[in-house]
Amino acid sequence: MAQSVAQEMEELLNAAFAPTKLEIINDSAHHAGHAGDDGSGESHFTLVIEAEAFASMSRLTRQRAVISALGDIVGERVHAVAIKASAPAT
């Protein structure tokens, strides 16, 4: 059975950042019939990720790192990803 986009994102983000918190929320149902909805049910996501790797990064650098870790998923297979990336509280 083929892996879902959410499962693939989870594997890639775990490998890249070893997060202390990771939530992958499928928002696609909220965008049904809107631009970018391809009917797959996996077109829009919110990612909540907390990782020590983000401690020295700006918000923009964190978002770029997450998008980079996801490879061709964002923009080719997923229309939109909202990213909430943070470092663990110290």
Buried (B, 14 or more C-beta within 10 A) or exposed (E): EEEBBBEBBBEBBBEBBEBEEBEBEBEBEEBEEEEEBEEEEBBBBBBBBBBEBBEEBEEEEBBBBBBEBBEEBBEEBBBBBEBBBBBEEE
